[in-house]
């Protein structure tokens, strides 16, 4: 018997305030909530979708080694969000509390900008021209 499976990689972003992060990603990136789990300790975990790309967010759980990035330094992982709505989402992210690292610009065959979200995660938002 052969299983029909699709291989995917989905980032799981650990944040220091799950409720605020959920609101940020929904507002800034027009994400929709696919699933949301309210944990008994007031923390949450959720799967979000931007267009057809999904990712997870969840509150810190130090007891399991799940810590959010140190906001004073850049995270060693960057997320690349490829969408034709790049300029709009970049501006929305700034409006809702992200910090611009590199403004939207055209480089060779890319339209790209880079932000740090309020939870310390680095996003490159753009598309191939």
C-alpha positions in Angstrom: 0.0 0.0 0.0 1.4 3.4 -1.0 0.5 6.4 1.0 -0.2 9.6 -0.9 1.6 12.3 1.1 2.9 15.7 0.5 6.1 16.8 2.2 6.0 20.3 3.7 8.0 22.4 6.1 6.1 24.8 8.2 7.8 27.3 10.6 6.7 27.4 14.2 7.3 30.8 15.6 7.7 31.0 19.4 6.5 34.4 20.7 6.4 36.1 24.1 2.7 36.9 23.8 0.6 34.6 21.7 -2.6 36.6 21.8 -0.8 39.8 20.6 1.1 37.8 18.0 -2.1 36.3 16.7 -3.6 39.8 16.4 -0.5 41.1 14.7 -0.2 38.4 12.0 -3.9 38.6 11.2 -3.8 42.4 10.9 -0.3 42.9 9.4 -0.2 40.0 7.0 -4.0 39.4 6.4 -3.5 35.9 7.9 -6.4 33.7 8.6 -6.6 31.4 11.6 -6.8 27.7 10.6 -6.7 26.3 14.1 -6.3 27.8 17.5 -5.6 26.1 20.8 -6.2 27.8 24.1 -3.9 26.3 26.7 -5.0 26.1 30.4 -2.2 28.5 31.5 -3.5 31.4 29.4 -1.1 30.6 26.6 -2.1 29.7 23.0 -0.9 27.9 19.9 -2.3 28.5 16.4 -1.9 27.6 12.8 -2.2 30.6 10.5 -2.5 30.9 6.7 -1.3 33.7 4.5 -2.7 33.0 1.0 -1.8 29.3 0.6 1.2 29.3 3.0 0.8 28.2 6.6 2.8 28.5 9.8 2.4 28.0 13.5 2.8 30.4 16.4 2.9 29.6 20.1 3.7 31.1 23.4 7.0 30.5 25.0 7.4 27.3 27.0 10.8 27.7 28.8 10.3 24.3 30.5 10.5 22.7 27.0 13.3 25.0 25.7 10.9 27.0 23.5 11.9 30.6 23.8 11.2 33.6 21.5 14.0 35.4 19.8 15.9 38.0 21.8 14.5 41.2 20.4 17.8 43.1 20.8 19.5 40.8 18.3 18.4 39.5 14.9 17.0 36.0 14.8 19.2 33.5 13.0 16.2 32.4 10.9 14.6 34.6 8.3 11.1 33.9 6.9 10.6 34.6 3.2 7.0 35.6 2.3 6.6 35.6 -1.4 3.4 37.4 -2.5 2.2 39.8 -5.2 0.8 41.9 -2.2 4.3 42.5 -0.9 4.2 46.3 -0.8 0.8 46.3 0.9 1.7 43.7 3.5 5.0 45.5 4.2 3.2 48.7 4.9 0.5 46.9 7.0 3.2 45.2 9.1 4.8 48.6 9.8 1.4 50.1 10.7 0.9 47.3 13.2 4.3 47.5 15.0 6.9 45.9 12.8 10.3 47.7 12.3 11.7 48.2 8.8 15.1 46.7 8.3 15.3 47.4 4.6 12.5 49.3 2.7 10.7 47.9 -0.2 13.1 48.1 -3.2 13.7 46.5 -6.5 16.9 44.4 -6.6 17.8 42.7 -9.9 14.7 40.5 -10.5 13.2 40.9 -7.0 10.8 43.3 -5.4 11.7 42.9 -1.7 11.7 44.5 1.7 12.7 43.3 5.2 11.1 43.8 8.6 11.4 42.6 12.1 8.0 41.8 13.7 7.2 42.9 17.2 8.2 39.4 18.4 11.7 39.4 17.1 11.2 37.4 13.9 12.7 38.6 10.6 10.6 38.6 7.5 11.6 39.2 3.9 8.5 40.1 1.9 8.6 40.2 -1.9 8.2 38.6 -5.2 10.0 37.8 -8.4 9.5 40.4 -11.1 
